Amino acid sequence: MPAKTDEKLNSFARDAAMAAVSGLAIEPTSLVSYASSGVVAVIGDEQACKAASMMSAVLKPHLILSDNSNPAGNTCIRICQRDVHVEGYLGNFVITLQGGDDDVDIVKADLVLDLSDTALLAMPLKPPGYIASASTESDMQLAIDELAQMTGTFEKPKYFEYDSSICAHGRSGITACRRCIDVCPADAIKSLRESIEVDPNLCQGGGACASACPSGAIRYVYPSADDTLSLIRRLLNVYREEGGQDAIVVFHAAETEIPDSYAGNILPIVIEELASVGIEIWLSALAYGARTVLLLDDDRVPDQVRRELKRQLLTSTEILAGMGYSADAISLIDSKKFIPACHPEMPEIRPATFAGSGNKRQSAFMAIDALYEQASTVVEKQPPVMATLTPGAAFGEAIINDSSCTLCMSCVSACPGNALQNGQDVPQVLFIESLCLQCGMCTCTCPEGAISISPRILFDREQRNHSRSLYEEPPFCCVSCGKPFATKSVIDNMMKKLSGHWMFTDERAKQRLMMCEDCRVVDVIQDPEMMERDLHRGRITH
């Protein structure tokens, strides 16, 4: 029978653990600067005029009006049925009113107070310096007071780093992965076709982009994953050393309200935003010895961010269930339903000792490996070596249809994770499953539609990291010199496509298709009919 949990000892251990991590250093990041002189573009009808009259001398209103009001005679521009487009951020807003080619007004402002019936900017997280306010006087006063605090010079951390070399967004004009773009609630990320661009002035540190990124190309850096993992490991180690039992880690944003008192085994970790930690952090917390990981959701989480959290949560629970652990060991719960005392879902395991590597996928795999190694002991049965995952997971395999593949290697050159590789000595496509992002770039690139992807997780580390052949063919050798230079399927496909072409009607020309590049050039020069034909067509001049 398990020993009864000592609530007093747990509370003491938690206090000691929280004190131990309170002074941990966070690796600094660069800063993003804003400067505002208080020029406010106020957009709306007569309510905009009223808002302008309520502003102190700190703010300088510039009215953009949808009606004919303006009793105080402030500087204004009339919308006059023109489209209004707002872009920018604190200190650098540009409002464009567009009718026709010759009917354009441009307003530059430091701040925007949007009193339109429907906000002109629809993204869930509006740019810094933009406020869309209801038109009641009390709401307007609150907005005006907030805008008045946005004059001067400001700095904030740059929350992200981006490595385009491992980004799965685009290759050769083909777009595959859009996860960061689709999940960003601030519309701070845009496509550059081959890569993405993040506007640091629009980014507000939500972190969903980094959690959604399958490769780790975009990383959350304030705090970094390394710093977060170090904090969790230290927190749980001290908690255990001080006699604490059944640790439950609770991630929550600073603004999320939680009860003033809760069970001694609950260890709250405050993060910038709920989505700034993802699957590699959650699984690592369990590997470090947490018995449950809770993610406190509240009304502030934008819908697309919540959808991404649930997608990652599904992947993590499928991985845990595949090993035989409880699928509820990681849970997204409504902060209003947070119970001050929670039941542990994970069995007690030997805590892992790995440190954060700075590589998202490596951290995830180290946590998975640590949990899998003990699963057969604590779950009382041998778990399978593989678990099927729901589409959308960032782990899985690629499959080649050998009746369609011509070994053109377009998939190899396009693969952003380097999971697909070219054989060195024979025509073949090699595959390393641990590197596969399930981004779909290979399926989009393959001209024959011969490759597909399937989400799953291989628990066998050696098998997951082993290079295996997906498809190979014997090399086709030059009919002249015997040097291997292509595959039989490539030559057959070329012969089929060029059948009937005027240049390859005679047998010698057809044979030339089966020669390597060097022998083909020699044969052309030695073929009098080919030389005569090229002279006649103007390809060779004296």
Disulfide bonds with the S-S distance in Angstrom:
none
